Amino acid sequence: MHSQQEPTPSGVERELDRFDVVVVGCGPTGAMLAAELRLHEVRVLVLEKETRPTSFVRIVGLHVRSLELMAMRGLLERVLPHGRRRPAAGFFAAIPKAAPKGLDSAYAYLLGIPQPVIERLLEERAVELGADVRRGSAVVGIEQDGEGVTVELADGERVRARYVVGCDGARSTVRKLLGVGFPGEPARAETLMGEMEVGVPPEEVAARVAEIGGAQQRSWLRPFGEGVYSVLVPAAGVSDRAEAPTLDDFRQQLRAIFGTDFGVHSPHWLSRFGDATRLAERYRAGRVLLAGDAAHIHPPIGGQGLNLGIQDAVNLGWKLAAQVRGWAPEGLLDTYEAERRPVAADVLDNTRAQTELLSPEPGPQAVRRLLTELMDFDEVNRHLTEKITATGIRYDFGAGPDLVGRRLPDLATKQGDLYGLLHRGRGLLLDRTERLDVGDWADRVDCLADPAAEMDVPAVLLRPDGHVAWVGDDQRELDDQLARWFG
């Protein structure tokens, strides 16, 4: 993998290293954003303070919407062999309900994948497209003016760019340097989660969990392969989140809750997480923006965090590229915060609700039982599932049909699957009328006339993130929306 760590005189700004965008942080959000920007030939430098990629093996889940985005960029085929599929069910507060009928997606499953693997795959993609990734480069200062941003590194080097995006996690240096507030609730409790083998028969585990688990919803042991279990238990207290738990920590808590540690051994991975919930007061300060955990943190219940960051990156990437390339209509870059911050606020709320439903206290348990009954109604189950999987998002584009602002599911066209037409990160007009065109926008919007396209409207204009910008059959209306989104 290409990585550049050339020595440079302390305090010298390398004028030759002028970039369009500096991305701070090479986790999934930063790597995905770098790849999105490179689709539009934006000069990108990714600065990562860690000298090596993450080695901590934790399984994360890619939800439906993230899988759709991977398919849109031609990434799904390289990701799938490294993951394990499971049904799109039981996401909300771990309430064991089957997936609602007929989820409107060709990718209606959860893909469990080791975190280091998804990070590696996304970084490789960014580098393949031409992004420059520099490890061991810690940011210590940011100064911006009317023309760009100067980033100061710990070794004294100064790098110049037109824009900077902080994708540097919950303790974001970029956010702190900007002075952007991060209000919310600190961690009140912590949970231990891991994957390990057990030393007793599955029947014994199932019987003991069934006997005790109803009163301790913050605890579970779930089969995850031959002799392997996913284990979740409350931690004994709140500590430094950077401190990894030990197998003895799990044994102690299992004995306290279930009266046995089930002979757990040979851990595959162990982690702890708190229930801190925070949302950045703003996502943009001049030429510096925030994405991923730098902009929002929440408990991992429902597995939405990594997905939220990847979706931030795909929303922001084409808009920031348009700004850099000079064709962005006025206000386009501001739609990133306008669209994504409410989505994050909703995720924070649903994780707050799920956390309450995991409490063993009588009140939350009563609400949990009621919600479990309500989820037998398919509409309720679908609504909650769409929240977790992000398939129910509708951005506010103003008045118009309900489809406007929503993502369009993958569908068949005469040139193959719809998402295959979005690999280049361009807009797309899908026209059943065969009489519309994209005119002067052809350099950034593709057009496919297909009277047999499997949709119930005459034509749709898709943004590069797959959300519907316009529905109709009138060329003048289409031209107005092309100008609105594509300059």
C-alpha angles and dihedrals in degrees: 000000000000112000126163122208103156117166115251132185112269114262094009119132109220102224090187089060096069110147134186093225134012113202113200110210130030101217120120094289095048095043092048091049092049090052092048091051093048090056084070095043094251112160104243133188118188115201116199121181094204114085093213135034119262112288096180105111110218124153114237128184129233109211127211098273093049090049088052091052090049089053090049090058098041092250101114096082092056093045101046098067090059097052142066121232124224131173120279091247143106093032102128109083087327090284103164102237127140119246114277115261120272102005104201098240140086086221101054099154141079118252113210110204134165110261095230089054097053090045091051094047093050093046091049089052092051092049092046088056091051107267116149111228118194118187126198089038111130118188116226104164143026128191123176134189137171094289105038151314131283114211118201119207129208092254092057097258116138121208124194126214139159092235138011128205121197110217092155102124139248094323091047114182090198093056092048093048089052091051091232111162120240104198124180140088125318120228112287096175139014133215131207117221130178149137119246146143124262130219100215133070117277090242091061092050093048094048095049094045091049090051097048106019098079092069095039106051091164088069133069146151112204127180111251104174135320107341091339124117136191105228127197125178135156114262120243090244146334116289141156106312089218090065111095116219123241130229088251089059088058093045092052094051094043090054091048093052106030101022090241138059091219088231092280114190144148098046116208092197137343130199143162130214136185131214097243110146121193139156126196113246089231137004097214136046109178108296095353123085137182130222139171120004090349085071102034141011131184140154112293094237105133091021096252104135104085090039092053090054095049090049090050089055095052092047093049101038101073093039094053090045089053090052092050094044091050102241101096113125115233112286097012094121091051090059087072092072093034091057105032104039093062089049090054091047089054091049090051090052095048092048090050088053093046092049090054090050090056092058115111091218116118096244098053090041090055090051089047092054091049093049090047088058093046091052088066083077105085093218092057093045091048093049093053093043091051089052092055096042094042092230092120096061116127116182115213106249093158130256118353145096117326091252091065109098094019128105116257114231119234111275139173121270132172088262095050132266115358094235090057087065091059099058093109094055094242131134119263135210111202106193126188092175093064091214104086127089140183095230114182092008094068091110091066105019126058123211129212120182107201120156090188096054110136100245136104099230131073096243141344133204111213126200117222089264091060097252118135112250097177142006125195147070104259117109095206092053089048092051090052091054093044088055092046095055105022105035 
